[in-house]
Amino acid sequence: MNRIIKKIIVLFSIISFYGCDKELKIERTPYIGNELRIDGYYYEMGKNGQIWNTFFFYRNGLVLNGGSSNINETLEDLDNNFVSEAFKNSIGKYNWGVFIIDGENITINRWTYSPGLGSGLPTLLQDGKIVNDTTFYFKQEEEQSFYHFRQFNSKPDSTNNFIK
């Protein structure tokens, strides 16, 4: 085989390996427990009062990362954002994942946004502890990021084309 053909094969191999989204490591399992409430969302409040991140949990075992849109956002702003068409249209594969609860342990496995050309979507595995049915946390190095429940009756539908 000549050198040009070999180089093309190597190049396509590299592109196909790095351009593919990674697979989730956890299989979707319906959530039938009551360790966490799922009739709303969970938000992480930073030390400076900024809302850092949000999660919606569903009985079918899916989790939606709702993110947060700006520094001065309030919980009421989030509520309004989550029902907006703009939010619904912005939900992509990197917002979705699965979760498992085993006693006081919670594990979330989701895709995460990764800027860069052809890198595909990597997955993120987060292990945490449940404090009660309205609070859980992830331990990151020496700090804990606590998530608190907020009831919200208009949460987005869990139907998506990414997780079967």
C-alpha positions in Angstrom: 0.0 0.0 0.0 1.5 3.4 -0.8 2.2 6.0 1.8 -0.7 8.4 0.8 -3.3 5.6 1.3 -1.8 4.6 4.6 -1.9 8.3 5.8 -5.5 8.6 4.7 -6.5 5.5 6.6 -4.7 6.6 9.8 -6.3 10.1 9.5 -9.8 8.6 9.1 -9.2 6.3 12.1 -8.1 9.2 14.3 -11.1 11.3 13.2 -13.6 8.5 13.8 -12.1 7.7 17.2 -12.0 11.3 18.5 -15.1 12.5 16.7 -17.5 10.0 18.3 -19.5 10.7 21.4 -18.5 8.5 24.3 -21.0 6.0 25.6 -22.6 6.3 29.0 -21.1 3.9 31.5 -24.4 3.4 33.4 -27.4 1.8 31.9 -30.8 3.6 32.3 -32.8 2.1 35.2 -36.2 3.3 36.3 -36.2 5.2 39.6 -38.8 3.7 41.9 -37.5 5.0 45.2 -38.3 8.0 47.4 -34.8 9.0 48.5 -35.1 12.2 46.4 -38.1 14.1 45.3 -38.5 14.4 41.6 -41.4 16.9 41.3 -39.1 19.8 40.6 -35.4 20.5 40.2 -32.2 20.7 42.3 -30.0 23.7 42.2 -26.5 24.4 43.4 -25.9 27.7 45.1 -22.4 29.0 45.0 -20.7 30.7 47.9 -21.3 34.1 46.3 -25.0 33.5 45.9 -24.8 32.6 42.3 -26.8 29.6 41.0 -24.2 27.3 39.4 -26.0 24.3 38.1 -29.4 22.6 38.1 -30.7 19.0 37.6 -34.1 17.5 36.8 -34.6 13.9 37.7 -37.2 11.6 36.1 -38.8 8.3 37.1 -37.6 6.7 33.9 -34.0 7.1 35.2 -33.0 10.1 33.1 -31.4 13.3 34.4 -31.5 16.6 32.6 -28.8 19.2 33.4 -30.6 22.5 33.2 -27.5 24.6 33.7 -27.7 28.2 34.7 -27.7 31.2 32.4 -26.2 34.2 34.1 -24.6 35.6 37.3 -27.5 37.4 38.7 -30.1 34.7 38.0 -32.6 34.1 40.8 -34.7 30.9 41.3 -37.7 32.8 39.8 -35.6 33.6 36.7 -34.8 29.9 36.4 -38.4 28.9 36.7 -39.3 31.3 33.9 -36.3 30.1 31.8 -37.2 26.4 32.1 -40.7 27.0 30.6 -39.4 29.2 27.7 -39.3 27.9 24.1 -35.7 29.1 24.0 -34.7 26.7 26.7 -36.6 23.8 25.2 -34.9 24.5 21.9 -31.5 24.7 23.4 -31.5 21.2 25.1 -28.9 19.1 23.4 -27.3 15.7 24.0 -24.8 17.2 26.4 -27.7 18.1 28.8 -28.8 14.5 29.2 -27.7 11.5 31.2 -28.8 8.8 33.6 -28.8 8.4 37.3 -28.8 5.6 39.9 -29.7 5.9 43.6 -28.5 3.1 45.9 -29.4 3.9 49.5 -27.7 7.2 50.3 -25.5 7.1 47.2 -26.3 8.9 44.0 -24.4 8.5 40.7 -25.0 10.6 37.7 -23.5 9.7 34.3 -24.1 12.3 31.6 -22.6 13.8 28.5 -20.9 17.1 29.0 -20.1 19.9 26.5 -16.5 19.8 25.3 -15.4 22.7 23.1 -13.0 21.8 20.4 -13.2 20.3 16.9 -13.9 16.7 16.5 -13.5 15.7 20.1 -17.0 14.2 20.5 -19.0 14.5 23.7 -17.2 13.1 26.7 -19.1 11.6 29.6 -18.9 12.8 33.2 -19.4 10.4 36.1 -20.5 12.1 39.4 -20.8 10.3 42.7 -22.6 11.9 45.6 -24.4 11.4 48.9 -28.0 12.0 49.7 -28.6 14.1 52.9 -32.4 13.9 52.8 -35.1 13.8 50.1 -34.5 17.5 49.2 -30.7 17.7 49.4 -27.7 15.9 48.0 -24.0 16.7 47.4 -21.0 15.9 45.3 -17.6 15.9 46.8 -15.1 17.6 44.6 -11.6 17.5 46.0 -11.8 19.2 49.4 -15.2 20.9 48.8 -18.8 19.7 48.7 -21.3 21.1 46.2 -24.7 20.9 47.7 -27.9 20.7 45.6 -31.2 21.8 47.1 -34.7 20.9 45.9 -37.2 23.4 44.5 -40.7 22.2 43.6 -41.5 23.0 40.0 -44.6 21.6 38.3 -43.7 22.6 34.7 -40.5 20.6 34.4 -39.4 19.8 30.8 -40.4 16.5 29.2 -37.8 13.7 29.4 -38.4 12.6 25.8 -35.2 12.8 23.8 -33.4 11.1 20.9 -30.2 10.4 22.8 -31.0 7.8 25.5 -33.2 4.7 24.7 
